[in-house]
């Protein structure tokens, strides 16, 4: 479960009512193994006098993100960090995004804060719809030391958003494999097309092999791909 310090870490960031970051950030302790993105349209069956029915689009679509995060206070402390004896001192920073606040335009209503999940080039803006915390390991004194959190985030739109990023190793410098942000595949994308757009058309077979992609012409929407498997800029 350990990760080296040079790995780009995912973050949860609070957004205000206008979609701007407030400055409250929660870096994850361990990057997730997978991200699950799902899309849905609001449909309704419409019937007519002849008894037949059709399905019609009646509203905006929704995009949902499911992710599992792990927290553990049994490992060695990172330099400059305060020792933590109860894992809930870490997970409560994530529970913050489930806590409703007064609506800025109506003090009689409460709304959850906006949240941005950011990991390299992957960005998802929405609200935290669900949170399930499992305490996995306890000290002899009964303090929880390890926990997993399953998050469900949603937004009222069908959207593919990619965060522009800079080279973490410096302009033109080579970075170790896996430390560069991942590319997100949209509907209709092919691996050859993504590689060509990055000037790596000749490397698409190596990228496919490194990511375990069997069919480079049938990428899943939302699939995250390491386009830098060889550690080259």
C-alpha positions in Angstrom: 0.0 0.0 0.0 3.0 2.3 0.3 3.6 4.9 -2.3 6.8 6.9 -3.1 6.7 10.7 -2.5 7.3 11.5 -6.2 3.9 10.0 -7.2 1.2 12.6 -8.1 -1.5 12.3 -5.5 -5.2 12.7 -6.0 -6.9 15.5 -4.1 -10.4 16.4 -3.0 -11.0 20.2 -3.2 -13.9 22.2 -2.0 -15.8 24.4 -4.5 -18.1 27.3 -3.7 -21.4 28.0 -5.3 -19.8 29.6 -8.4 -17.5 26.6 -9.0 -14.3 28.2 -7.7 -12.0 26.5 -5.3 -12.1 27.8 -1.7 -8.6 26.6 -0.7 -9.8 23.6 1.4 -7.9 20.6 0.0 -7.6 16.9 1.1 -4.8 15.0 -0.5 -5.4 11.3 -0.5 -3.1 9.1 1.5 -3.0 6.3 -1.2 -4.1 6.8 -4.8 -7.1 4.6 -5.8 -6.6 1.6 -8.0 -9.5 2.3 -10.2 -12.0 5.1 -11.0 -15.5 4.2 -12.2 -17.3 6.8 -14.2 -20.9 6.2 -15.3 -23.3 8.2 -17.5 -27.1 8.3 -17.5 -29.8 10.1 -19.4 -33.2 11.0 -17.9 -35.6 9.0 -19.9 -39.4 8.5 -19.7 -41.8 6.2 -21.5 -44.5 8.1 -23.3 -47.7 6.3 -24.4 -50.2 7.3 -27.1 -53.9 6.5 -27.6 -53.0 3.5 -29.8 -51.4 1.7 -26.9 -47.8 2.0 -28.1 -45.1 3.7 -26.1 -41.8 5.3 -26.9 -38.9 6.3 -24.7 -38.0 10.0 -24.8 -35.3 12.1 -23.4 -36.9 14.4 -20.8 -34.1 16.1 -19.0 -30.4 16.6 -18.4 -28.1 13.6 -18.1 -26.0 12.8 -15.0 -22.4 11.7 -14.6 -21.3 9.7 -11.5 -17.9 8.9 -10.2 -17.3 6.0 -7.8 -13.9 5.7 -6.0 -12.5 3.9 -3.0 -9.8 5.5 -0.8 -7.7 3.9 1.9 -6.3 5.5 5.0 -3.8 3.9 7.4 -1.9 5.3 10.4 0.2 2.2 11.1 3.0 3.1 8.6 6.0 5.4 9.1 5.2 9.0 9.3 6.0 11.3 6.4 8.5 14.1 7.1 6.8 17.2 8.5 3.5 15.4 9.3 2.0 15.2 12.8 1.7 11.6 14.1 -1.9 10.3 14.0 -3.2 7.7 16.4 -6.8 7.3 15.2 -7.5 6.9 11.5 -10.8 8.9 11.9 -8.7 12.0 12.3 -7.8 11.6 8.6 -11.2 10.4 7.3 -13.1 13.2 8.9 -11.4 15.5 6.4 -13.3 13.6 3.7 -16.6 13.5 5.6 -16.4 17.3 5.5 -17.7 17.1 2.0 -20.9 15.4 3.2 -21.7 18.2 5.7 -24.4 20.5 4.5 -23.9 24.3 4.8 -26.3 27.3 4.5 -27.1 28.1 0.9 -25.5 31.4 0.0 -28.8 32.7 -1.6 -31.2 31.2 1.0 -30.2 31.0 4.7 -33.2 28.7 5.4 -31.8 25.9 3.2 -28.7 23.8 3.5 -26.7 22.4 0.7 -23.5 20.2 0.6 -20.3 21.8 -0.6 -19.2 21.4 -4.1 -16.2 19.0 -4.5 -13.6 18.6 -7.1 -11.8 15.2 -7.4 -8.5 15.9 -9.2 -5.8 13.4 -10.1 -3.3 14.5 -12.8 -5.3 15.1 -15.9 -8.5 13.6 -14.5 -11.0 16.1 -13.1 -14.5 15.6 -11.8 -16.6 18.4 -10.3 -19.9 17.7 -8.5 -21.3 17.0 -5.1 -20.6 14.0 -2.7 -23.7 12.0 -3.0 -22.7 9.1 -0.7 -19.9 8.0 1.6 -19.4 4.7 3.3 -16.6 4.2 5.8 -15.3 0.8 6.9 -12.9 0.6 9.9 -10.6 -2.3 9.1 -8.0 -2.6 11.8 -7.9 -1.7 15.5 -5.2 -1.2 18.1 -5.2 -3.2 21.4 -6.8 -0.1 23.0 -9.6 -0.2 20.5 -8.6 2.8 18.3 -9.3 2.3 14.6 -6.0 2.4 12.7 -7.1 1.6 9.1 -10.1 2.5 7.1 -11.6 2.4 3.6 -14.0 5.0 2.3 -16.2 4.4 -0.7 -17.3 7.7 -2.3 -20.1 8.4 -4.8 -19.9 11.8 -6.6 -22.4 13.1 -9.1 -23.0 16.1 -11.4 -26.1 17.1 -13.3 -24.5 16.9 -16.7 -22.9 14.6 -19.2 -19.4 15.9 -19.2 -15.8 14.8 -20.1 -13.4 17.1 -18.3 -9.6 17.0 -18.5 -7.4 19.0 -16.3 -4.5 20.8 -18.0 -1.3 19.8 -16.2 2.4 20.7 -16.4 5.3 18.4 -16.3 6.0 17.6 -12.6 9.6 16.8 -13.4 10.3 20.1 -15.1 10.1 21.2 -18.7 11.6 18.6 -21.0 12.7 16.3 -18.1 12.0 12.6 -18.1 9.7 11.3 -15.3 9.6 7.8 -14.0 6.8 5.6 -15.5 3.5 6.1 -13.6 4.4 9.5 -12.2 2.8 11.5 -15.1 -0.9 12.2 -15.2 -3.2 9.8 -17.0 -5.1 10.5 -20.1 -8.9 10.0 -20.0 -10.6 8.4 -23.0 -13.8 10.0 -24.3 -16.6 8.4 -26.4 -15.2 7.3 -29.7 -11.5 7.8 -28.8 -8.9 5.3 -30.0 -5.5 4.7 -28.5 -3.9 5.5 -31.8 -5.7 8.9 -31.9 -4.8 9.7 -28.3 -1.1 8.8 -29.0 -1.1 10.8 -32.2 -2.5 13.9 -30.5 0.5 13.8 -28.1 3.0 13.3 -30.8 3.5 9.6 -29.9 1.8 7.9 -32.8 4.8 5.5 -33.3 4.5 4.4 -29.6 0.8 3.4 -29.5 1.6 -0.4 -29.4 4.0 0.1 -26.5 1.4 2.2 -24.7 -1.2 -0.5 -25.3 1.0 -3.2 -23.9 2.0 -1.2 -20.8 -1.7 -0.5 -20.0 -3.0 -4.0 -20.8 -5.2 -2.7 -23.7 -6.3 -5.6 -25.9 -8.4 -3.5 -28.4 -6.9 -0.1 -29.0 -9.9 0.9 -31.1 -12.5 0.2 -28.4 -11.6 2.3 -25.4 -14.1 2.6 -22.5 -15.3 6.2 -22.0 -13.6 7.5 -18.8 -10.8 4.9 -19.1 -7.5 6.3 -17.7 -4.4 5.5 -19.7 -0.7 6.1 -18.9 0.5 7.7 -22.1 4.1 7.8 -20.7 4.8 4.1 -19.9 8.5 4.5 -20.9 9.2 7.5 -18.7 9.8 9.7 -21.8 8.4 13.3 -22.2 
